[in-house]
Amino acid sequence: MAQQLTTEEIFQHIEETVKSTPGLKKKFPGILVLKVSDSESSLTIDVPKLTTSRTPHPKPNLTITLSSSILLKIFNGTLKPQAAFMKKLIKIEGRLGLAMKFQGIVGEVRKRLKSRL
């Protein structure tokens, strides 16, 4: 992926992927909030309903807080979410079991990104 994406562009790709990929329900059965610490952006992903929102959910199953540069590295494939967690580059609150399934969302978004770039 040669093109550098912004947080907003990544969020847009996540939104499009979630809304058009019913199979995600099996890969990630919960509500995820992605918080980007250096831009104060957030994205709620309600996978069971296949919806997204820019407003943080009051009781998500999982919240992942990370910087915009780490978000980019995860979604362009140069950093795996598990490695980011082990290196303490992301903060996880909530169900750790769901955090392990976050890779399913990342994989689907990356497929979409590769087909567009």
DSSP file (Angstrom, degrees, kcal/mol; ACC not computed):
  #  RESIDUE AA STRUCTURE BP1 BP2  ACC     N-H-->O    O-->H-N    N-H-->O    O-->H-N    TCO  KAPPA ALPHA  PHI   PSI    X-CA   Y-CA   Z-CA
    1    1 A M              0   0    0      0, 0.0   113,-0.0     0, 0.0   112,-0.0   0.000 360.0 360.0 360.0 101.0    0.0    0.0    0.0
    2    2 A A        +     0   0    0    115,-0.2     2,-0.2     2,-0.1   115,-0.0   0.823 360.0  85.8 -78.8 -31.6    2.0    3.0   -1.2
    3    3 A Q  S    S-     0   0    0    114,-0.1     2,-0.5     1,-0.1   114,-0.0  -0.513  76.2-131.7 -77.0 134.4   -0.6    5.7   -0.4
    4    4 A Q        -     0   0    0     -2,-0.2     2,-0.3    72,-0.0    -2,-0.1  -0.756  25.4-153.0 -84.5 124.1   -0.6    7.1    3.1
    5    5 A L        -     0   0    0     -2,-0.5     2,-0.2    67,-0.1    67,-0.1  -0.664   5.8-130.9 -96.8 153.1   -4.1    7.2    4.5
    6    6 A T     >  -     0   0    0     -2,-0.3     4,-2.4     1,-0.1     5,-0.2  -0.520  29.4-106.1 -91.6 166.9   -5.5    9.5    7.1
    7    7 A T  H  > S+     0   0    0      1,-0.2     4,-2.8     2,-0.2     5,-0.2   0.916 122.6  53.1 -56.8 -43.6   -7.5    8.5   10.2
    8    8 A E  H  > S+     0   0    0      1,-0.2     4,-2.3     2,-0.2    -1,-0.2   0.908 108.6  48.6 -60.7 -43.5  -10.6    9.8    8.5
    9    9 A E  H  > S+     0   0    0      2,-0.2     4,-2.2     1,-0.2    -1,-0.2   0.898 111.6  49.4 -65.3 -39.9  -10.0    7.7    5.3
   10   10 A I  H  X S+     0   0    0     -4,-2.4     4,-2.5     2,-0.2    -2,-0.2   0.935 110.5  50.7 -63.6 -44.9   -9.3    4.6    7.4
   11   11 A F  H  X S+     0   0    0     -4,-2.8     4,-2.7     1,-0.2    -2,-0.2   0.901 109.1  51.9 -58.6 -41.1  -12.6    5.2    9.4
   12   12 A Q  H  X S+     0   0    0     -4,-2.3     4,-2.5     1,-0.2    -1,-0.2   0.909 110.2  48.0 -62.8 -41.6  -14.5    5.5    6.1
   13   13 A H  H  X S+     0   0    0     -4,-2.2     4,-2.4     2,-0.2    -1,-0.2   0.886 111.4  50.6 -66.6 -38.2  -13.1    2.2    4.8
   14   14 A I  H  X S+     0   0    0     -4,-2.5     4,-2.9     2,-0.2     5,-0.2   0.941 110.8  49.4 -62.5 -46.4  -14.0    0.5    8.1
   15   15 A E  H  X S+     0   0    0     -4,-2.7     4,-2.2     1,-0.2    -2,-0.2   0.929 112.8  46.3 -58.8 -47.1  -17.5    1.9    7.9
   16   16 A E  H  X S+     0   0    0     -4,-2.5     4,-1.2     1,-0.2    -1,-0.2   0.905 114.2  48.7 -62.4 -42.0  -17.9    0.7    4.3
   17   17 A T  H  X S+     0   0    0     -4,-2.4     4,-0.6     2,-0.2     3,-0.3   0.929 111.3  48.3 -65.5 -46.3  -16.5   -2.7    5.1
   18   18 A V  H >< S+     0   0    0     -4,-2.9     3,-0.9     1,-0.2    -1,-0.2   0.923 112.5  48.6 -61.2 -44.8  -18.7   -3.2    8.2
   19   19 A K  H 3< S+     0   0    0     -4,-2.2    -1,-0.2    -5,-0.2    -2,-0.2   0.744 118.8  39.2 -69.1 -22.7  -21.9   -2.2    6.4
   20   20 A S  H 3< S+     0   0    0     -4,-1.2    -1,-0.2    -3,-0.3    -2,-0.2   0.293 102.9  71.8-112.2  10.3  -21.2   -4.5    3.4
   21   21 A T    X<  +     0   0    0     -3,-0.9     3,-2.0    -4,-0.6     4,-0.2  -0.702  46.1 173.0-129.8  81.6  -19.7   -7.6    5.1
   22   22 A P  T >  S+     0   0    0      0, 0.0     3,-1.7     0, 0.0     4,-0.3   0.770  75.2  73.2 -59.1 -25.3  -22.4   -9.6    7.0
   23   23 A G  T >> S+     0   0    0      1,-0.3     3,-1.0     2,-0.2     4,-1.0   0.665  76.9  78.2 -64.0 -16.2  -19.8  -12.3    7.7
   24   24 A L  H <> S+     0   0    0     -3,-2.0     4,-2.7     1,-0.2    -1,-0.3   0.786  77.2  73.6 -62.8 -26.1  -18.1  -10.0   10.2
   25   25 A K  H <4 S+     0   0    0     -3,-1.7    -1,-0.2     1,-0.2    -2,-0.2   0.865 100.2  43.7 -56.6 -36.1  -20.9  -11.0   12.7
   26   26 A K  H <4 S+     0   0    0     -3,-1.0    -1,-0.2    -4,-0.3    -2,-0.2   0.814 115.2  48.7 -77.9 -30.8  -19.2  -14.4   13.1
   27   27 A K  H  < S+     0   0    0     -4,-1.0    77,-0.2     1,-0.3    -2,-0.2   0.799 127.1  18.8 -79.9 -29.4  -15.7  -13.0   13.3
   28   28 A F     <  -     0   0    0     -4,-2.7     2,-1.8    76,-0.1    -1,-0.3  -0.718  65.0-173.1-146.3  88.8  -16.4  -10.3   15.9
   29   29 A P        +     0   0    0      0, 0.0     2,-0.3     0, 0.0    -4,-0.1  -0.462  59.1  51.9 -85.6  69.4  -19.6  -10.7   18.0
   30   30 A G  S    S-     0   0    0     -2,-1.8    17,-1.5    68,-0.1     2,-0.5  -0.979  86.0 -76.3-174.3-174.5  -19.6   -7.4   19.8
   31   31 A I  E     -A   46   0A   0     -2,-0.3    31,-1.7    15,-0.2    30,-1.5  -0.928  41.4-168.6-109.7 126.1  -19.4   -3.6   19.9
   32   32 A L  E     -Ab  45  62A   0     13,-2.7    13,-3.7    -2,-0.5     2,-0.5  -0.917  10.5-160.3-116.9 137.6  -16.0   -2.0   19.5
   33   33 A V  E     -Ab  44  63A   0     29,-2.3    31,-2.9    -2,-0.4     2,-0.6  -0.985   6.3-160.6-115.6 123.4  -14.9    1.6   20.0
   34   34 A L  E     -Ab  43  64A   0      9,-2.9     9,-2.2    -2,-0.5     2,-0.5  -0.912   9.7-169.0 -98.5 122.0  -11.7    2.7   18.3
   35   35 A K  E     -Ab  42  65A   0     29,-3.0    31,-2.6    -2,-0.6     2,-0.8  -0.959  11.8-154.1-114.5 125.6  -10.3    5.9   19.9
   36   36 A V  E >>> -Ab  41  66A   0      5,-3.1     4,-1.3    -2,-0.5     3,-1.0  -0.869   9.0-160.7-100.3 109.4   -7.4    7.7   18.2
   37   37 A S  T 345S+     0   0    0     29,-2.2    30,-0.2    -2,-0.8    -1,-0.2   0.819  82.4  48.2 -65.1 -37.3   -5.6    9.5   21.0
   38   38 A D  T 345S+     0   0    0     28,-0.3    -1,-0.3     1,-0.2    29,-0.1   0.541 122.3  33.0 -86.8  -4.1   -3.8   12.2   19.0
   39   39 A S  T <45S-     0   0    0     -3,-1.0    -2,-0.2     2,-0.2    -1,-0.2   0.409  97.1-129.0-124.0  -1.9   -6.7   13.3   17.0
   40   40 A E  T  <5 +     0   0    0     -4,-1.3     2,-0.3     1,-0.2    -3,-0.2   0.756  61.0 142.4  56.8  26.3   -9.5   12.8   19.6
   41   41 A S  E   < -A   36   0A   0     -5,-0.9    -5,-3.1     2,-0.0     2,-0.3  -0.660  27.3-176.5 -91.1 151.3  -11.4   10.9   16.9
   42   42 A S  E     -A   35   0A   0     12,-0.3     2,-0.4    -2,-0.3    -7,-0.2  -0.994  13.7-162.7-146.6 155.4  -13.5    7.8   17.7
   43   43 A L  E     -A   34   0A   0     -9,-2.2    -9,-2.9    -2,-0.3     2,-0.5  -0.982   8.9-152.6-139.2 124.0  -15.5    5.2   15.8
   44   44 A T  E     -AC  33  53A   0      9,-3.5     9,-2.0    -2,-0.4     2,-0.6  -0.852  10.3-165.0 -95.3 129.9  -18.0    2.8   17.3
   45   45 A I  E     -AC  32  52A   0    -13,-3.7   -13,-2.7    -2,-0.5     2,-1.1  -0.944   7.0-170.3-118.2 108.9  -18.4   -0.4   15.3
   46   46 A D  E >>> -AC  31  51A   0      5,-2.5     5,-1.9    -2,-0.6     4,-0.9  -0.769   9.6-179.7 -97.5  88.4  -21.6   -2.3   16.2
   47   47 A V  G >45S+     0   0    0    -17,-1.5     3,-0.9    -2,-1.1    -1,-0.2   0.892  74.0  57.2 -63.5 -43.7  -20.7   -5.5   14.4
   48   48 A P  G 345S+     0   0    0      0, 0.0    -1,-0.2     0, 0.0   -23,-0.1   0.853 117.9  35.4 -57.0 -32.1  -23.9   -7.5   15.3
   49   49 A K  G <45S-     0   0    0     -3,-0.6    -2,-0.2     2,-0.1     3,-0.1   0.493 106.2-129.0 -95.7  -5.0  -26.0   -4.7   13.7
   50   50 A L  T <<5 +     0   0    0     -3,-0.9     2,-0.3    -4,-0.9    -3,-0.2   0.894  66.5 125.5  55.6  43.8  -23.5   -3.9   10.9
   51   51 A T  E   < -C   46   0A   0     -5,-1.9    -5,-2.5   -33,-0.0     2,-0.3  -0.873  43.6-159.4-127.9 161.7  -23.5   -0.2   11.9
   52   52 A T  E     -C   45   0A   0     -2,-0.3     2,-0.3    -7,-0.2    -7,-0.2  -0.932   5.7-173.8-135.5 161.3  -21.0    2.4   12.8
   53   53 A S  E     -C   44   0A   0     -9,-2.0    -9,-3.5    -2,-0.3     4,-0.1  -0.987  30.1-138.2-152.6 149.4  -21.1    5.8   14.6
   54   54 A R  S    S+     0   0    0     -2,-0.3   -12,-0.3   -11,-0.2    -9,-0.1   0.418  86.1  87.3 -87.6   1.2  -18.7    8.6   15.3
   55   55 A T  S    S-     0   0    0    -11,-0.1   -11,-0.1     1,-0.0     2,-0.1  -0.878  89.7-112.0-100.7 129.2  -20.1    8.8   18.8
   56   56 A P        -     0   0    0      0, 0.0    -2,-0.1     0, 0.0   -23,-0.1  -0.362  31.2-118.3 -61.3 135.3  -18.5    6.5   21.4
   57   57 A H        -     0   0    0      1,-0.1   -12,-0.0    -4,-0.1   -14,-0.0  -0.514  16.0-133.2 -70.6 139.3  -20.9    3.8   22.6
   58   58 A P  S    S+     0   0    0      0, 0.0    -1,-0.1     0, 0.0     0, 0.0   0.797  98.0  22.3 -68.0 -27.4  -21.5    4.1   26.4
   59   59 A K  S    S+     0   0    0      3,-0.0   -28,-0.1     0, 0.0     2,-0.0  -0.488  79.5 172.3-139.2  67.5  -21.0    0.4   27.1
   60   60 A P        -     0   0    0      0, 0.0   -28,-0.2     0, 0.0     3,-0.1  -0.345  37.8-131.5 -72.4 158.8  -18.8   -1.2   24.4
   61   61 A N  S    S+     0   0    0    -30,-1.5    34,-2.7     1,-0.3     2,-0.3   0.764  93.7  15.6 -74.8 -26.4  -17.6   -4.8   24.7
   62   62 A L  E     -bD  32  94A   0    -31,-1.7   -29,-2.3    32,-0.2     2,-0.4  -0.987  61.5-166.4-151.7 135.5  -14.1   -3.5   23.7
   63   63 A T  E     -bD  33  93A   0     30,-2.9    30,-2.4    -2,-0.3     2,-0.5  -0.995   7.2-168.2-123.1 128.7  -12.3   -0.2   23.5
   64   64 A I  E     -bD  34  92A   0    -31,-2.9   -29,-3.0    -2,-0.4     2,-0.5  -0.974   3.4-167.3-117.0 121.8   -9.0    0.1   21.7
   65   65 A T  E     +bD  35  91A   0     26,-2.7    26,-2.7    -2,-0.5     2,-0.3  -0.931  23.5 144.2-110.6 130.1   -7.1    3.4   22.1
   66   66 A L  E     -bD  36  90A   0    -31,-2.6   -29,-2.2    -2,-0.5   -28,-0.3  -0.966  46.8 -95.3-156.0 165.7   -4.2    4.0   19.8
   67   67 A S     >  -     0   0    0     22,-0.5     4,-2.3    -2,-0.3     5,-0.1  -0.423  38.2-111.2 -83.0 164.4   -2.4    6.8   18.0
   68   68 A S  H  > S+     0   0    0      1,-0.2     4,-2.3     2,-0.2     5,-0.2   0.857 118.0  54.7 -64.7 -34.3   -3.1    7.6   14.3
   69   69 A S  H  > S+     0   0    0      2,-0.2     4,-2.1     1,-0.2    -1,-0.2   0.885 109.9  46.0 -68.3 -36.7    0.3    6.3   13.3
   70   70 A I  H  > S+     0   0    0      2,-0.2     4,-2.5     1,-0.2    -2,-0.2   0.893 110.1  54.5 -70.9 -39.5   -0.3    2.9   14.9
   71   71 A L  H  X S+     0   0    0     -4,-2.3     4,-2.3     1,-0.2    -2,-0.2   0.934 110.0  47.4 -56.1 -46.9   -3.8    2.8   13.4
   72   72 A L  H  X S+     0   0    0     -4,-2.3     4,-2.0     1,-0.2     6,-0.2   0.920 111.0  50.5 -61.6 -45.4   -2.2    3.4    9.9
   73   73 A K  H  X>S+     0   0    0     -4,-2.1     6,-1.5     1,-0.2     5,-1.5   0.891 111.0  49.2 -62.5 -39.0    0.4    0.7   10.5
   74   74 A I  H ><5S+     0   0    0     -4,-2.5     3,-0.6     1,-0.2    -1,-0.2   0.934 115.8  41.9 -65.5 -45.0   -2.2   -1.8   11.6
   75   75 A F  H 3<5S+     0   0    0     -4,-2.3    -2,-0.2     1,-0.2    -1,-0.2   0.676 112.8  51.9 -82.4 -15.3   -4.5   -1.2    8.6
   76   76 A N  H 3<5S-     0   0    0     -4,-2.0    -1,-0.2    -5,-0.2    -2,-0.2   0.492 115.2-115.0 -94.4  -1.4   -1.7   -1.1    6.1
   77   77 A G  T <<5S+     0   0    0     -4,-0.6    -3,-0.2    -3,-0.6    -4,-0.1   0.519  86.4 111.8  91.4   5.6   -0.4   -4.4    7.3
   78   78 A T  S   <S+     0   0    0     -5,-1.5     2,-0.3    -6,-0.2    -4,-0.2   0.557  82.4  35.9 -88.7  -6.5    3.0   -3.4    8.7
   79   79 A L  S    S-     0   0    0     -6,-1.5    -2,-0.3    -7,-0.1    -1,-0.2  -0.963  75.5-139.8-146.7 126.6    1.9   -4.1   12.4
   80   80 A K     >  -     0   0    0     -2,-0.3     4,-2.3     1,-0.1     3,-0.2  -0.617  23.3-123.6 -82.7 144.8   -0.4   -6.8   13.7
   81   81 A P  H  > S+     0   0    0      0, 0.0     4,-2.1     0, 0.0     5,-0.2   0.876 112.0  53.6 -54.8 -39.5   -2.8   -5.8   16.4
   82   82 A Q  H  > S+     0   0    0      1,-0.2     4,-2.3     2,-0.2     5,-0.2   0.904 109.2  48.0 -63.8 -41.0   -1.4   -8.5   18.7
   83   83 A A  H  > S+     0   0    0     -3,-0.2     4,-2.0     2,-0.2    -1,-0.2   0.890 109.5  53.4 -66.1 -39.1    2.1   -7.2   18.3
   84   84 A A  H  <>S+     0   0    0     -4,-2.3     5,-3.2     1,-0.2     6,-0.8   0.894 110.2  48.0 -62.1 -39.6    0.9   -3.6   19.0
   85   85 A F  H ><5S+     0   0    0     -4,-2.1     3,-1.5     3,-0.2    -2,-0.2   0.930 110.8  49.9 -66.2 -45.8   -0.7   -4.8   22.2
   86   86 A M  H 3<5S+     0   0    0     -4,-2.3    -1,-0.2     1,-0.3    -2,-0.2   0.828 111.6  49.0 -63.7 -31.7    2.4   -6.7   23.3
   87   87 A K  T 3<5S-     0   0    0     -4,-2.0    -1,-0.3    -5,-0.2    -2,-0.2   0.386 114.8-119.4 -87.0   3.5    4.6   -3.6   22.6
   88   88 A K  T < 5S+     0   0    0     -3,-1.5    -3,-0.2    -5,-0.1    -2,-0.1   0.833  75.9 130.1  60.4  35.9    2.1   -1.5   24.6
   89   89 A L      < +     0   0    0     -5,-3.2   -22,-0.5    -6,-0.2     2,-0.3   0.595  69.3  41.1 -91.0 -14.6    1.4    0.6   21.5
   90   90 A I  E    S-D   66   0A   0     -6,-0.8     2,-0.5   -24,-0.1   -24,-0.2  -0.957  75.1-139.2-130.5 152.5   -2.4    0.2   22.0
   91   91 A K  E     -D   65   0A   0    -26,-2.7   -26,-2.7    -2,-0.3     2,-0.5  -0.935  17.5-160.6-111.9 133.2   -4.5    0.2   25.1
   92   92 A I  E     -D   64   0A   0     -2,-0.5     2,-0.4   -28,-0.2   -28,-0.2  -0.951  10.4-180.0-119.1 131.5   -7.3   -2.3   25.5
   93   93 A E  E     +D   63   0A   0    -30,-2.4   -30,-2.9    -2,-0.5     2,-0.3  -0.996  53.7  17.3-126.2 134.0  -10.3   -2.0   27.8
   94   94 A G  E    S+D   62   0A   0     -2,-0.4     2,-0.7   -32,-0.2   -32,-0.2  -0.836 108.3  12.8 113.8-149.9  -13.0   -4.7   28.0
   95   95 A R    >>  -     0   0    0    -34,-2.7     4,-1.3    -2,-0.3     3,-0.8  -0.541  52.6-163.4 -76.0 109.2  -13.1   -8.3   26.8
   96   96 A L  H 3> S+     0   0    0     -2,-0.7     4,-1.4     1,-0.3    -1,-0.2   0.834  88.3  63.6 -61.4 -33.3   -9.6   -9.4   25.9
   97   97 A G  H 3> S+     0   0    0      1,-0.2     4,-0.6     2,-0.2    -1,-0.3   0.869 102.6  49.3 -59.3 -36.4  -11.1  -12.4   24.0
   98   98 A L  H X> S+     0   0    0     -3,-0.8     3,-0.8     1,-0.2     4,-0.6   0.834 101.5  63.2 -71.0 -31.7  -12.7   -9.9   21.6
   99   99 A A  H >< S+     0   0    0     -4,-1.3     3,-1.0     1,-0.3     4,-0.4   0.878  99.0  55.0 -59.9 -35.9   -9.4   -8.1   21.2
  100  100 A M  H >< S+     0   0    0     -4,-1.4     3,-0.5     1,-0.2    -1,-0.3   0.770 105.9  52.6 -67.6 -24.0   -8.0  -11.2   19.7
  101  101 A K  H XX S+     0   0    0     -3,-0.8     3,-1.7    -4,-0.6     4,-0.7   0.514  81.6  90.8 -89.1  -6.0  -10.8  -11.2   17.1
  102  102 A F  H XX S+     0   0    0     -3,-1.0     4,-2.2    -4,-0.6     3,-0.7   0.820  74.0  70.7 -57.3 -31.2  -10.1   -7.6   16.1
  103  103 A Q  H <> S+     0   0    0     -3,-0.5     4,-2.9    -4,-0.4    -1,-0.3   0.809  89.2  62.4 -57.1 -30.0   -7.8   -9.1   13.4
  104  104 A G  H <> S+     0   0    0     -3,-1.7     4,-1.7   -77,-0.2    -1,-0.2   0.898 106.3  43.4 -62.7 -40.7  -10.9  -10.3   11.6
  105  105 A I  H <X S+     0   0    0     -3,-0.7     4,-2.4    -4,-0.7     5,-0.2   0.934 113.6  51.5 -67.7 -46.4  -12.1   -6.7   11.1
  106  106 A V  H  X S+     0   0    0     -4,-2.2     4,-2.7     1,-0.2    -2,-0.2   0.919 108.8  51.7 -57.0 -45.3   -8.6   -5.6   10.1
  107  107 A G  H  X S+     0   0    0     -4,-2.9     4,-1.9     1,-0.2    -1,-0.2   0.900 110.0  47.8 -60.5 -42.8   -8.3   -8.4    7.5
  108  108 A E  H  X S+     0   0    0     -4,-1.7     4,-1.6     2,-0.2    -1,-0.2   0.900 113.1  48.1 -66.2 -40.4  -11.7   -7.5    5.9
  109  109 A V  H  X S+     0   0    0     -4,-2.4     4,-2.6     1,-0.2    -2,-0.2   0.908 109.3  53.5 -66.8 -40.9  -10.8   -3.8    5.7
  110  110 A R  H  X S+     0   0    0     -4,-2.7     4,-2.8    -5,-0.2    -1,-0.2   0.876 104.9  54.7 -63.0 -36.9   -7.4   -4.5    4.3
  111  111 A K  H  X S+     0   0    0     -4,-1.9     4,-1.6     2,-0.2    -1,-0.2   0.932 110.9  45.9 -58.6 -45.1   -9.0   -6.6    1.5
  112  112 A R  H  X S+     0   0    0     -4,-1.6     4,-0.8     1,-0.2    -2,-0.2   0.910 112.6  50.2 -64.9 -43.1  -11.1   -3.6    0.6
  113  113 A L  H >X S+     0   0    0     -4,-2.6     4,-1.5     1,-0.2     3,-0.9   0.920 108.5  52.0 -62.9 -44.0   -8.1   -1.2    0.7
  114  114 A K  H 3< S+     0   0    0     -4,-2.8    -1,-0.2     1,-0.3    -2,-0.2   0.867 107.4  52.8 -61.5 -36.1   -6.0   -3.4   -1.5
  115  115 A S  H 3< S+     0   0    0     -4,-1.6    -1,-0.3     1,-0.2    -2,-0.2   0.692 113.8  43.4 -74.0 -16.3   -8.7   -3.6   -4.1
  116  116 A R  H <<        0   0    0     -3,-0.9    -1,-0.2    -4,-0.8    -2,-0.2   0.617 360.0 360.0-103.4 -15.2   -9.0    0.2   -4.2
  117  117 A L     <        0   0    0     -4,-1.5  -115,-0.2    -3,-0.1    -2,-0.2   0.440 360.0 360.0-103.7 360.0   -5.3    1.2   -4.2
